[in-house]
Amino acid sequence: MYLPKHFECRNRALTLEVMRTHNFATLTSVDAEGAPFVTHLPVALTEEGDQVVLHFHVAKANPHAVMLRDKRSSMIAFVGPHAYMSPSVYADLRRVPTWNYIAVHAYGEPQELAGNDAKDALLKSLIAIHEPAYAAQWRALDAKYQDSMLGMICAFRMTVSKLESKFKLNQHRPESYAAMQAKYGEGKGTPDEQALIRWLERIAPS
């Protein structure tokens, strides 16, 4: 993605926080004709030493599964809070509206996880993130039903070979921070506007 240096986030911990918090992501691969193919899905993130590994599944009937089995290079995009930015935050009237946002792109080559045990482990990792209490209900389902459900999905892991992390938060315009706080902070803006202000407070130079 287009990534000006002043918007690039090199802080690994902050980047992974965005990926974990906004883990309903967009997986993009290229089909046999060279056209992009997209699937929207939840992703679980683990760290294995210095490596970031993403785990996800798609429906067995989804054509994306075939592309992923071919180990085609893919990209998973995570989008954090985003919001319209009014030019009213500037004292200088020669400004225009823009859009502030946080986005992370993770690149890698997916590998299929074979067998129901691996699929079950992936589903349990997602359950632990989104609804831990459901784990007991899943374990209580009869084995035949579980196997039928697991047979309808294909599970994958992707070791991340490259991360791009963009925090476009107006941090290159420190003269506007106070006005942004007044307009969007302390519960005055939308949830996304307030989230962007909190992120700006974390990354802006003191």
C-alpha positions in Angstrom: 0.0 0.0 0.0 1.0 3.6 -0.3 2.9 4.2 2.9 4.5 7.7 3.4 7.3 7.5 6.1 5.5 9.9 8.4 2.5 7.5 8.6 4.5 4.3 8.9 4.2 2.6 12.3 7.4 0.6 13.1 6.2 -0.4 16.5 5.6 -4.1 16.4 3.6 -4.2 19.6 1.1 -1.5 18.4 0.8 -3.2 15.0 0.0 -6.6 16.6 -2.5 -4.9 18.9 -4.4 -3.5 15.9 -4.4 -7.0 14.3 -5.7 -8.7 17.4 -8.3 -6.0 18.2 -9.6 -5.7 14.6 -9.3 -9.4 13.7 -12.1 -9.6 11.2 -9.9 -9.2 8.2 -9.8 -9.3 4.4 -7.8 -12.1 2.7 -6.8 -11.4 -0.9 -5.1 -13.9 -3.3 -4.8 -14.0 -7.1 -6.8 -16.5 -9.1 -5.5 -18.5 -12.2 -6.5 -15.6 -14.5 -4.5 -13.1 -12.4 -7.6 -11.5 -10.9 -7.8 -10.7 -7.2 -10.1 -12.9 -5.1 -11.2 -11.8 -1.7 -12.6 -13.5 1.4 -13.7 -11.7 4.6 -12.9 -13.8 7.7 -11.9 -13.8 11.4 -8.2 -14.4 12.0 -6.3 -15.6 15.0 -2.8 -14.4 15.6 0.1 -16.1 17.4 3.7 -15.3 17.8 6.3 -18.1 17.3 9.6 -16.7 18.3 10.1 -13.7 16.1 7.5 -14.8 13.6 3.9 -13.7 13.4 1.6 -16.5 12.3 -2.0 -16.0 11.2 -4.6 -18.8 11.4 -7.9 -18.8 9.6 -10.4 -21.0 7.8 -12.7 -20.7 4.7 -15.7 -22.8 3.6 -14.6 -25.9 1.7 -17.0 -24.7 -1.1 -15.2 -21.4 -1.4 -13.0 -21.2 -4.5 -10.4 -19.4 -2.4 -9.6 -22.7 -0.7 -8.2 -24.1 -4.0 -6.0 -21.0 -4.5 -4.7 -21.3 -0.9 -3.8 -25.0 -1.4 -1.7 -23.9 -4.3 0.3 -21.8 -1.7 -0.2 -18.6 -3.7 1.2 -15.5 -2.1 -1.6 -13.7 -0.3 -2.3 -10.6 1.7 -4.5 -10.2 4.8 -5.7 -6.6 5.5 -6.7 -5.5 9.0 -8.6 -2.2 9.2 -8.7 -0.3 12.5 -10.7 2.7 13.4 -11.3 5.3 10.6 -13.1 8.5 10.3 -13.6 11.7 8.3 -11.3 14.5 9.3 -12.7 18.0 9.0 -10.5 20.9 7.9 -11.9 22.8 10.8 -9.2 21.4 13.0 -6.7 23.7 11.3 -6.2 27.4 12.0 -5.1 27.7 8.4 -8.2 27.9 6.2 -6.2 26.6 3.2 -6.9 23.0 4.1 -9.2 20.3 2.8 -11.1 17.4 4.3 -9.3 14.0 4.6 -9.8 10.6 6.1 -7.8 9.3 9.0 -7.4 5.6 9.6 -5.3 2.7 10.7 -4.5 -0.3 8.4 -2.2 -3.2 8.5 -1.3 -5.5 5.6 0.3 -8.9 6.3 1.8 -10.8 3.4 2.7 -14.5 3.3 2.2 -17.9 1.7 -0.7 -19.9 3.3 -0.3 -23.6 4.3 -3.2 -25.9 4.8 -3.7 -27.5 8.2 -4.6 -31.1 7.5 -6.9 -33.2 9.7 -9.9 -32.5 12.0 -7.6 -32.1 15.0 -5.9 -29.1 13.5 -9.2 -27.6 12.4 -10.7 -28.2 15.8 -7.7 -26.4 17.4 -8.2 -23.4 15.1 -11.9 -23.2 15.9 -11.2 -23.3 19.6 -8.7 -20.5 19.3 -11.4 -18.4 17.7 -13.9 -19.4 20.3 -11.4 -18.3 23.0 -11.2 -14.9 21.4 -14.9 -14.2 20.7 -17.0 -16.3 23.1 -15.0 -18.5 25.6 -18.2 -19.7 27.2 -19.2 -21.5 24.0 -16.2 -23.8 24.3 -18.1 -26.1 26.7 -21.1 -26.3 24.3 -18.8 -27.1 21.4 -17.1 -29.9 23.3 -20.5 -31.3 24.3 -21.7 -31.8 20.7 -21.6 -35.3 19.5 -18.5 -36.4 17.6 -20.4 -37.1 14.4 -21.8 -33.6 14.2 -18.5 -32.1 15.0 -16.8 -34.1 12.2 -19.5 -33.0 9.7 -19.0 -29.4 10.6 -15.2 -29.7 10.4 -15.5 -31.4 7.1 -17.1 -28.3 5.6 -14.1 -26.0 6.2 -10.5 -25.8 5.2 -8.1 -24.4 7.7 -4.8 -22.6 7.0 -1.9 -20.9 8.7 0.2 -18.1 7.2 3.6 -17.2 8.5 3.9 -13.4 7.8 6.8 -12.6 5.6 6.2 -8.8 5.5 4.1 -6.4 7.5 3.0 -2.9 6.5 1.5 -0.8 9.2 -0.1 2.6 8.4 -1.3 4.9 11.1 -2.7 8.0 9.3 -3.6 10.1 12.3 -2.6 13.6 11.4 0.5 13.2 13.4 2.5 15.2 10.9 0.4 18.3 11.8 1.0 18.9 15.5 -0.5 22.3 15.3 -3.9 20.7 14.9 -3.7 18.4 18.0 -5.5 20.7 20.4 -8.3 21.4 17.9 -8.7 17.7 17.2 -8.9 17.0 21.0 -11.6 19.7 21.3 -13.6 18.4 18.4 -13.3 14.6 18.8 -12.0 13.9 22.3 -13.7 13.3 25.6 -16.8 11.7 24.2 -17.6 14.4 21.7 -17.0 12.5 18.5 -18.1 9.1 17.1 -16.6 6.0 18.6 -14.1 5.8 15.7 -13.2 9.5 16.0 -12.6 9.0 19.8 -10.5 5.8 19.1 -8.3 7.7 16.6 -7.7 10.5 19.1 -6.6 7.9 21.7 -4.2 6.3 19.2 -2.8 9.7 18.3 -2.2 10.4 22.0 -0.2 7.1 22.1 2.0 7.7 19.1 2.4 11.5 18.9 5.7 13.0 20.1 5.4 14.6 23.6 
